[in-house]
Amino acid sequence: MIRSTLIRSSSMRILAKSNLLALSAAVLWAFGTSAFAAADKSHDHPHGDFKEAVCVLVPTKDRQCSGTLVLTQKEGYVQVSGEVSGIKPGEHGFHIHMYGDLRSSDGSSAGGHFNPEGHPHGGPDSKEHHEGDLGNIKANGMGVAKVDIKAMGLDLHHVLGRAIVVHADKDDFKDIKSAGPRIGVGVIGLAEVKEMKK
């Protein structure tokens, strides 16, 4: 009888200690989680909080195309500006493609044009066109193209993480294959917006 009582008493003490340890662990976990969340606050990017993105173009296999483009959200459009070099003089198809996937050497892993509404291919001024149809850029005799495009109706949020592709030839806005091979490709990513020095 006495032995049984001692065993029950010992078991109750062990159970109480286990419960106390579990409670302590839960409190520490909750504190750690809230502390981590507070420390990580600087990395938050709420939807709609950013207005600028950047795309660094790299050449596909055996090409020399390169450049840097800045995409800025404006009222009703996205301004695409920058410079592309290492391309032949003349016009080149210039589009936003579906995926920011640069794993293929020919740029094909970027997929087709960004076209969420299923519109036919066309120029940026056409009544209907892909959201990713940015038209053509024109390189000078040195193989350099200055880019200054208003992508009307485009929302920067929708293209973040996708790709910009430069093609070897001119896009005729009729045949989607008219622009030829992909010679340069880059992923559209969040830009660090720095305050201008006074």
N, C-alpha and C positions, 0 to 999 in steps of 0.2 A: 504493500500500500504506500509506504513512505517512498520506496524506489520509484513507483509509478508517478507519484506527485512530483518528484525531483526531475524526472524525464520530461513531464509536461511543462514544468517551469523552465527548464533549459530550452525546450523547443520554442516556447513563447518568446524567450529572449533572443534566440537566433532569428525568428521571424520578424521581431521588432527591428533588429539590426538590419536585416535585408530590406525591409520597407524604408528605413531611414536612408540607406545607401541609394536605393532606387529614387527616392524623393530628391536627394542631393544631386544625383546625376541629371535628373529632369530639370532642376533649377539651373545647374551649370550649363546644360545644353541650351535652355531658353535664353540665358544671359549671353552665351556665346553667339547664338544666332542673331539676336538683336544688335549686339556689338558689331558683328560682321556686316550686317545690313547697314548700320550707321556709317561704318568705315567705307563701305562700297558705294555710298550715295553719290560720290563724285563721278562714278562710271555710269550712272543712269542716263539713258537717252529716251525720254518720254516721246511717244508718237507725236510728231508735229513740232518737235523742239529744234530740229536742225533745218538749215536753209541752204547748205552748200555741200557739194560732193566733188570728188576728184577722180580722174581716170588717167592712169599712166599707161600709155600704149607701148607694147613690145612687139617686135617683128615675129611673124610666123617663119617657118623653116625656109632658109635661103633667101630671106627678104631683109630689107634694111629700114623698114618703116618704124618710126618711134615718135613720141610726142607726149605732151601733158595737156589735159583738158580739165576745165573747171565747170561744173554744172551748178547754177545758182537758181533757187526757186524764186520766181517773181509772181506777181498777181496775174494768174491765168496762163502762165507759160514758164518754161525753164530756159534760161540763157545758157548756151553752150559756147564756151570761148577757149581759145588756146592756140596751139601750133602743132602741126604735124610735119615731119620731115622724112627724107629718105624715100620719097615716092617719085614716080616719073611725072614730068610736067603734064598738066591737063586735069580733067575732072575724075573724081573717084567717088564711088558709092560710099555712103556714110550712114551707118544704122546702129540702133540699139538692138542687141540680140538677147534672146531669152535667158541664157545662163551665164554666170560668171565663172565658167569652167575653162581653164586654159591648158588642160592636160593634153590635148591633141596638138601635134606640131603644125597642123594646117589650119587651126582655128575652128574646126568643125564641131568641137565639143561645146562651143558657145550656143549651139542650136540655131533655130530660125529666128526671124525678126520677132521682136516683142510685139504681140498682136492679140491682146486679151479679148477684144471685141469681135474678132474674126472678120475684120474688114479686108477688102482686096488691097493688094500692093499699089502704091501710088506715090506721087511727090508730096512734100509737106504742105503744099498749097491746094492739093486735090480735095474735093468734097469728102471723099472717103480714102483713108490710107491707114497703114499700120501705125500704131503709136510710136513704134521704133523707126519709122521712115523719116530720117533727118535730111534727105536730099543728097547733094553732092558737095564735096569740097574741091577747091581748085588750087593746084600746085603751080608755082611760078617756074621759071627756067632753071632755078636752083633746086627744084624738087621740094619746096617748102610751101605749105598751105596755111594761111591764117584762118582760123575758125571763129566765126561770129554768127551763131544761129539762134533764132528764137523758136523753140519747139512749143508751138501753141497747144494748149490743152493738156500738156504733159504734167504729171505730178511726180516730183522727185522721189517721194516715198515708194512709188510703184517700180522704180527702176534701180533702186539701191541694191547692190549685189549682182546686177546683171552686167552685160558686157557692151562695150562700144567696139564696132568692127569697121576697119577701113578696107575697101576692096581695090583690086588692081585696075578696074575699068570704071567707066561712067555708068551710072544707073539711068536707064531710059524711062523708068517709072511704069513700065508695062510688063516686061518680062523680068521676073525676080532674079533670073540667072544672068541678066545682062551685065551686072557689075563685076562679074568674074570672081577669081579666087580671093580669099581673105589674106591680106598682106600685113595687117596689124590688128592687134586685139588687146583690150585692157578691161579690168574690172572697175565698175563704178563703186567707190567706197566713200564713207564719211570723211569729210575734210576737217582738219583742225582749223578753226576760224580764229585768227589772231587779231587782236585789237591794233588799229593803226597807231603808230607813235606820233605824239603831238610835236 
